[in-house]
Amino acid sequence: MKATGIVRRIDELGRVVIPKEIRRTLRIKEGDPLEIFTDRDELMLKKYSPIATLERFSDATARSLHDLSGRLAAITDTDEVLFAFGEGKRDLDGKQLSEDMEKILKDRRSYTASLSEGGKILPLVNAPHGEITAQVIVPIVSGGDCLGSIVLLSKEEGDKMTSNDLNLARLTAEILANQFE
């Protein structure tokens, strides 16, 4: 744990203000759920990720998506790639999502692009992860809230995402969303 040197008092209602700099650094926005942990005399707050609570299920889902589509498959929450499976998985696992991905999730709209069709490939994460030639991104929406996304990626030259790829990603997103309703 890293000390910040910042001290805050608890008000009469038991509230503590998290400084703006820390909220910005940790990408905590108004309305974001926080999970509370205690250990002896320590209190920890962690940004809550519903998708991460389905760890085994989501990991197996990413593997199945890869097996069915033959593409690099990833499952994200609203901040980072939680699970990836396929060639290039190590370049994605645990990486923070790009601003372009955050916008797609905020808009709650699917995105499909292929370089061979003149589409714009959006970066999934802020770190380089090889040359992506085609992609499908489908937000996971439950109860009006965006929880994350299903992503299929291809690195094959001239590859195109098909309607089958989009439908597979949509079905998977719907199945994961239904786990929270």
Steps between C-alpha positions, in 0.01 A plus 500: 500500500630846410471790747376828349560731797143626467288499816121547497253518789174306515197730514198455729332271244805271475613633161856546380594703193737328258727773359451594136859409407456146632159462330652616170804270532285197585233598245224513762200696377190624681261210546768228467445218751778438752552177691606531864755264659623489859800326656559560870542878520519563123221614272538459126281626216515331160314588184233232464488300176196273467658316205808416709272321750430243226868413474483130415198543276651797315838332454332191353280726286805673348651160424174379336472819294852441370426133425177583314625802306871422459571859604666670794212539748485735797258587777533842661340692781475877460866556593718212382527171315407233754536185291647435157563182308686437176818620333592837656321437831803613701492839329146560630454331840466757777562798272302821541242576228566780251291817486344374174380187682363707786297702248355185341400370842353835598295511175393134552529426127669213322797579276629297208792592273733335251805665343433313176164681476647841587381493861678669788645257753463644849767425758367269769762591761751779555795268440603369154360154428600414146339589173126441522334470158138440604295536816156459655416675828166438673414669833357286783195692625287394795225705660603800291858492634798415283705236685769439238536351154562196284778551244611287205822598323685377193862554397468322164564721200185565295272345763143623543260458790187318392143521622567168676781668701272788595214267594733280708627804690144634548375165629791474743443856625133422553578180692743685729253789547228253601720380787432837670125528450 
